[in-house]
Amino acid sequence: MGAPTVLALPYPAQGHVNPMMTFAQKLVENGCKVIFVNTEFNHRRVVSSMVKQQDSSSPDEEESLLKLVSIPDGLGPDDDRNDQAKLCEAIPKSMPEALEKLIEDIHVKGENRINFIVADLCMAWALDVGSKLGIKGAVLCPASATLFTLLYNIPMLIDEGIIDSDLGLTITTKKRIRISPSMPEMDPEDFFWLNMGGLTGKKVLQYLLHCARSLHLTQWWLCNTTHELEPGTLLFLPKIIPIGPLLRSNDNDNNKSATTKPMGQFWKEDDSCMSWLDEQPHGSVLYVAFGSFTLFDQNQFNELALGLDLTNRPFLWVIREDNKMAYPHEFQGHKGKIVNWAPQQKVLSHPAIACFLTHCGWNSTMEGLSIGVPFLCWPYFGDQLYNKEHICDELKVGLGIDKDENGVVSRGELKTKVEQIFNDENIKCRCVVLKEKVMKNIAKGGTSYENFKSFVKAIKE
């Protein structure tokens, strides 16, 4: 049989497209063809950021092995794509049909038959589409195994009365709970759907339960994690197959010409920060990045900016183009550099970086852990709250940043925590030890490496 063709379908958000793209590029490196399906809205962003990024180098073979295509997301042209409630309502109404049509059109053209579907856990309904067309599939969870397990166990939590049957918008217990004796405790108030706002949370949860119903259609439950990071969770739900950390090859391994272009980014990466980092002393820079969703109000933005000034240390701060906040007039910022979007893995690997001030999204968490950088944790919403607990309390490689009684992180709190982490040799040591363990997984013979190889072998058969 020739190279199998895999259809890859991420959930339409930057933090989901990135790991799926990394996964797709790994499939290409292992002799598969990939058809990567974004929503039309995100497809346009990805293609335009790639066009801006490209120099006029010759088209490489990856173009033909990894094809970017799109289907509509069911929203109107002016709808806000960050509105999770709208998105989760629109997707199941229109995307399954659009996906089926896309696959049938590809088959009619006869260039490639799709042999396999890899769907984001939050797009697992695609397994039903596949099953209808006789195509097998897998799910890929771009978040932690803990999140996967929580989602899988929502029906059990409803049965046990921990979540009310009106879909979890009230929590019936104030106590911390354990989904299994082998897992760390969770605070029900941190359940990811609760901090999205009532109606949004309910719609997101309804949608995810709809996705979870399709999980029985595959035995391939892949997850961007490793045994060392979540041993108890993987013990409790052994169906979850760790294949992490999913890292962009080009940032670790310069001889891989196939993956030199950053694909899948919604914004153009600003590489000028790399030469700026070259000018900074080793271990001196605070890297500040809050992912693709976090938005601050003006007051919090001011405190953050003035807090960075107060630390009196060099900082690299990522502020997305969609930021509407003005810099406070007292902000000097002379020790820092500000960019709209950074090549994060490259940045974190730079010897000048001392610490990572992060929203604790799982991709950022995995990148930081793989590079051995201490974390300052400032979660925004969703699973970031337990990622923070995991980093600080279980792995002990970071410090949480606390809000005051008005729910604001003050400039003083920021300065205090930055000082603390810069001077904490124990955390730095644990980061290095954990990095070694995590990276062993993707080295030849490592658990994640072998799991990925078995997966590719199964597709090829």
C-alpha positions in Angstrom: 0.0 0.0 0.0 1.2 3.6 -0.8 1.3 6.3 1.8 -2.0 6.4 3.8 -3.9 9.7 3.7 -5.0 11.0 7.1 -7.6 13.7 7.5 -6.8 15.9 10.6 -9.5 18.0 12.2 -8.7 20.4 15.0 -11.2 22.4 17.1 -11.2 25.9 15.7 -9.0 27.7 18.3 -5.2 28.4 18.2 -4.4 26.2 21.2 -6.0 23.3 19.3 -4.7 23.9 15.8 -1.1 24.1 17.0 -0.8 20.6 18.5 -2.8 19.1 15.7 -0.5 20.7 13.2 2.6 19.4 15.0 1.0 15.9 15.0 0.2 16.2 11.3 3.8 17.2 10.5 5.0 14.1 12.5 2.7 11.9 10.4 4.2 13.4 7.3 7.7 12.7 8.6 6.6 9.1 9.2 5.4 8.5 5.6 1.7 9.6 5.7 -0.1 12.2 3.6 -2.3 14.6 5.6 -5.3 16.7 4.6 -5.6 19.3 7.4 -9.1 20.8 7.8 -9.5 24.2 9.3 -12.7 26.3 9.4 -12.8 28.7 6.5 -12.3 31.6 8.9 -9.1 30.1 10.5 -7.9 28.8 7.1 -7.7 32.3 5.8 -5.7 33.4 8.9 -3.3 30.5 8.7 -2.6 31.0 5.0 -2.1 34.7 5.3 0.3 34.3 8.2 2.2 31.7 6.2 2.4 34.0 3.1 3.8 36.8 5.3 6.3 34.4 6.8 7.6 32.9 3.6 10.7 33.9 1.8 10.8 32.9 -1.8 12.4 29.6 -1.2 11.5 26.7 -3.5 8.3 24.9 -2.7 9.2 21.9 -0.7 7.8 18.4 -0.8 5.8 19.0 2.3 3.3 21.1 0.3 2.2 18.0 -1.5 2.2 15.8 1.6 0.4 18.2 3.9 -2.6 19.9 2.3 -4.5 22.7 4.0 -8.3 22.7 3.2 -11.3 24.2 4.8 -15.0 23.9 5.6 -17.5 26.4 7.0 -18.0 26.7 10.8 -21.7 27.6 10.5 -21.3 31.1 11.9 -22.1 34.3 10.0 -19.3 36.5 8.6 -19.6 39.0 11.4 -19.9 36.5 14.3 -17.3 36.5 17.0 -15.2 33.3 16.7 -14.1 33.7 20.3 -17.6 33.3 21.5 -17.5 29.7 22.6 -21.3 29.4 23.1 -22.0 30.4 19.5 -19.3 28.2 18.2 -20.4 25.2 20.1 -24.0 25.7 18.9 -23.0 26.2 15.3 -20.4 23.4 14.9 -22.7 20.3 15.3 -25.4 22.0 13.1 -23.3 22.5 10.1 -19.8 21.0 10.3 -20.6 17.2 10.2 -22.5 17.6 6.9 -19.7 19.9 5.5 -17.1 17.4 6.5 -18.9 14.5 4.9 -19.3 16.5 1.7 -15.6 17.4 1.7 -14.6 13.7 2.1 -16.9 12.6 -0.7 -15.6 15.4 -3.0 -12.0 14.2 -2.4 -13.0 10.7 -3.2 -14.9 11.7 -6.4 -11.8 13.5 -7.6 -10.0 10.3 -7.0 -6.6 11.9 -6.1 -6.5 10.4 -2.6 -8.8 8.2 -0.7 -8.9 9.1 3.0 -7.8 6.1 5.0 -8.1 7.5 8.5 -9.4 10.5 10.5 -7.7 12.1 13.5 -10.2 14.4 15.2 -9.5 16.7 18.1 -11.2 15.4 21.3 -13.5 18.5 21.0 -14.4 17.4 17.4 -15.0 13.7 18.2 -18.3 13.7 16.3 -16.1 13.4 13.2 -15.7 9.7 14.1 -19.4 9.3 13.4 -19.0 10.9 10.0 -16.0 8.5 9.4 -17.9 5.5 10.6 -20.8 6.4 8.2 -18.3 6.5 5.3 -16.4 3.4 6.5 -13.3 5.3 7.6 -11.7 4.5 10.9 -10.4 7.2 13.3 -8.6 8.4 16.4 -9.1 11.3 18.8 -6.3 13.5 19.9 -6.6 15.4 23.2 -4.5 18.6 23.0 -5.1 19.2 26.7 -4.1 17.1 29.8 -5.2 13.6 30.5 -6.9 15.0 33.6 -9.1 17.2 31.4 -9.9 14.1 29.2 -10.7 12.1 32.3 -13.0 14.8 33.7 -14.9 15.1 30.5 -15.2 11.3 30.2 -16.5 11.2 33.8 -19.1 13.9 33.6 -22.0 11.4 33.3 -20.6 9.7 36.5 -20.4 13.0 38.3 -24.0 13.7 37.4 -25.0 10.2 38.6 -23.2 10.7 41.9 -25.0 14.0 42.3 -21.7 16.1 42.4 -22.9 18.0 39.3 -26.7 18.6 39.1 -28.4 17.0 36.1 -29.2 20.4 34.7 -25.7 20.1 33.2 -23.4 21.1 35.9 -24.1 24.8 36.3 -24.5 24.4 40.0 -22.1 22.2 42.0 -23.7 20.4 44.8 -20.6 20.1 47.0 -18.1 22.5 48.4 -15.6 19.8 49.1 -12.7 18.9 46.9 -13.4 15.7 45.0 -11.3 12.8 43.6 -12.5 11.2 40.4 -10.3 8.3 41.3 -8.1 7.4 44.4 -5.0 7.6 42.1 -5.7 11.1 40.9 -5.0 14.5 42.6 -8.0 16.1 44.2 -10.0 18.7 42.2 -11.9 21.7 43.3 -15.4 21.5 41.7 -15.4 25.3 41.5 -12.6 25.0 39.0 -14.5 22.8 36.6 -13.7 24.3 33.2 -17.2 25.1 32.1 -18.1 27.0 35.3 -15.7 29.9 34.8 -16.9 30.6 31.2 -20.1 32.3 32.5 -23.4 30.5 33.0 -25.0 30.1 29.6 -21.7 29.8 27.7 -20.5 27.1 30.1 -23.7 25.2 29.7 -23.5 25.2 25.9 -19.9 24.3 25.9 -20.6 21.4 28.2 -23.5 20.2 26.2 -21.4 20.2 23.1 -18.5 18.4 24.8 -20.8 15.7 26.1 -22.1 15.3 22.5 -18.4 14.7 21.5 -17.8 12.3 24.3 -20.6 10.1 23.0 -18.5 9.3 20.0 -15.4 8.1 21.9 -16.5 4.4 21.8 -15.9 4.5 18.0 -12.1 4.3 18.4 -9.6 2.6 20.7 -7.1 5.3 19.8 -7.4 8.0 22.6 -4.2 9.9 22.0 -3.1 12.7 24.4 -0.4 15.3 24.5 1.0 14.2 27.9 3.5 11.8 29.5 3.4 9.2 32.3 5.6 11.3 34.6 3.3 14.3 34.4 0.0 12.5 35.1 0.8 9.0 36.5 -2.4 8.6 38.5 -4.7 9.8 35.8 -3.2 7.4 33.2 -3.4 4.6 35.7 -7.1 5.3 36.2 -8.0 5.6 32.5 -5.4 3.4 30.7 -7.2 3.8 27.4 -5.5 7.2 27.2 -2.3 6.9 25.2 0.4 9.5 25.9 2.2 10.7 22.9 3.6 14.0 24.3 5.2 16.4 24.4 4.1 17.4 20.9 6.8 19.9 19.9 7.6 21.6 16.6 10.5 19.7 15.1 12.2 22.7 13.6 12.8 24.4 16.9 14.6 21.4 18.3 16.2 19.8 15.4 17.7 22.0 12.7 18.3 19.3 10.0 14.6 18.7 9.4 14.0 20.7 6.3 10.4 19.4 6.0 9.0 21.5 8.8 10.9 24.8 8.7 7.8 26.9 8.0 5.6 27.6 11.0 2.3 26.4 9.8 -1.0 26.7 11.7 -0.4 30.1 13.3 -3.2 32.6 13.2 -0.8 35.5 13.6 2.6 36.1 12.0 5.4 35.3 14.4 7.8 38.2 15.1 11.3 36.7 15.0 12.9 40.0 15.9 12.6 39.0 19.5 15.3 36.3 19.0 18.1 38.8 18.2 16.9 41.0 21.1 17.2 37.9 23.4 20.8 37.3 22.0 21.7 40.7 23.6 20.4 39.8 27.1 22.5 38.1 29.8 21.9 34.4 30.4 18.9 33.6 32.7 17.9 37.3 33.0 14.6 37.6 31.0 11.0 37.2 32.1 8.9 35.9 29.2 5.3 37.0 29.4 2.6 35.4 27.2 -1.0 34.7 27.8 -2.0 32.7 24.8 -4.7 33.3 22.2 -7.7 34.0 24.4 -6.8 35.9 27.5 -8.1 39.5 27.6 -7.5 41.9 30.4 -9.5 45.0 31.4 -7.7 48.4 31.4 -7.1 48.3 35.2 -5.5 44.8 35.1 -3.5 45.7 32.0 -2.1 48.8 33.8 -1.1 46.8 36.9 0.7 44.2 34.7 2.6 46.8 32.7 3.6 48.8 35.9 4.5 45.5 37.6 6.9 44.6 34.8 8.5 48.0 35.2 8.8 47.4 39.0 10.6 44.1 38.6 13.4 46.1 37.0 14.4 43.1 34.9 14.4 42.6 31.1 11.1 41.2 29.9 9.7 39.9 26.5 6.0 40.6 26.5 3.6 39.2 23.9 0.6 41.4 23.3 -1.7 40.2 20.6 -2.9 42.5 17.8 -6.4 42.4 19.1 -5.4 44.1 22.4 -7.6 47.2 22.8 -5.9 48.4 26.0 -3.7 51.5 26.2 -0.4 51.5 28.0 -0.5 53.4 31.3 1.3 56.8 30.8 3.8 56.0 33.6 4.9 52.8 31.9 8.5 53.0 30.9 9.0 49.6 29.4 12.6 50.5 28.5 13.9 47.2 29.8 11.5 45.2 27.7 10.6 44.2 24.2 6.9 43.9 23.1 5.8 41.7 20.2 2.4 40.7 18.8 3.1 37.0 18.6 6.3 35.1 19.3 7.8 31.8 18.1 7.2 30.5 21.7 9.2 27.3 21.7 12.3 29.0 20.2 11.9 31.8 22.8 11.6 29.4 25.8 14.7 27.5 24.6 16.8 30.6 24.5 19.4 30.7 27.3 18.5 34.3 28.2 15.0 33.2 29.4 14.8 32.8 33.2 11.1 32.3 33.8 7.7 32.0 32.0 4.8 34.2 33.1 1.9 32.2 31.6 -1.9 31.7 31.5 -1.1 27.9 31.9 -2.7 26.7 28.6 -1.7 23.1 28.2 0.5 23.8 25.1 2.4 26.5 26.9 2.7 24.2 29.9 4.1 21.3 27.8 6.5 23.6 26.1 7.8 25.1 29.3 8.1 21.6 30.9 10.0 20.3 27.9 12.5 23.1 28.1 12.9 23.2 31.9 11.7 26.8 32.5 10.2 27.8 35.9 6.6 29.0 35.7 4.7 32.0 37.2 1.1 30.9 36.8 -1.7 33.4 36.1 -4.6 31.3 34.7 -7.5 32.9 32.8 -10.2 30.3 32.3 -11.1 26.7 31.4 -8.6 24.0 32.2 -5.9 26.6 33.0 -7.0 26.6 36.6 -6.1 23.0 37.2 -3.0 23.2 35.0 -1.9 25.9 37.5 -2.6 23.6 40.4 -0.7 20.8 38.7 2.3 22.9 38.0 2.5 24.4 41.5 1.2 21.7 43.8 1.9 18.4 42.0 5.0 19.0 39.9 6.3 21.9 42.1 7.9 23.7 39.2 6.1 27.1 39.5 4.5 29.7 41.7 0.9 30.9 41.5 0.2 34.6 41.2 -2.6 35.7 43.6 -5.4 38.2 43.0 -6.3 40.8 45.7 -9.8 41.1 47.2 -11.0 42.9 44.0 -9.9 40.1 41.8 -6.9 42.0 40.5 -3.2 41.0 40.4 -1.4 44.0 41.8 1.9 45.3 40.5 3.4 44.6 43.9 2.2 40.9 43.9 3.8 40.5 40.5 7.1 42.1 41.6 7.2 39.9 44.8 6.6 36.6 42.8 9.1 37.5 40.1 11.8 38.0 42.8 10.8 34.8 44.6 11.0 32.6 41.4 14.3 34.2 40.3 15.8 33.2 43.6 14.3 29.8 44.1 17.0 27.3 43.3 14.8 24.3 44.3 12.3 25.1 41.7 15.0 25.6 39.1 16.5 22.2 40.0 13.2 20.4 39.8 12.5 22.0 36.4 15.7 20.5 35.0 15.1 17.0 36.4 11.5 17.0 35.1 12.6 18.2 31.6 15.0 15.2 31.3 12.2 12.8 32.2 9.7 14.4 29.9 12.0 14.6 26.9 13.0 10.9 27.3 9.5 10.0 26.2 10.0 11.3 22.7 13.5 10.1 22.3 13.9 6.8 20.4 12.6 4.0 22.6 10.7 6.3 24.8 7.0 5.6 25.7 5.5 8.4 23.6 7.9 7.6 20.7 6.8 4.0 20.7 3.1 4.8 21.1 3.3 7.1 18.1 5.2 4.5 16.1 2.5 1.9 16.9 -0.2 4.3 15.9 1.4 5.0 12.5 2.0 1.3 11.9 -1.7 0.6 12.6 -2.8 3.3 10.1 -0.4 1.9 7.5 -1.9 -1.6 7.9 
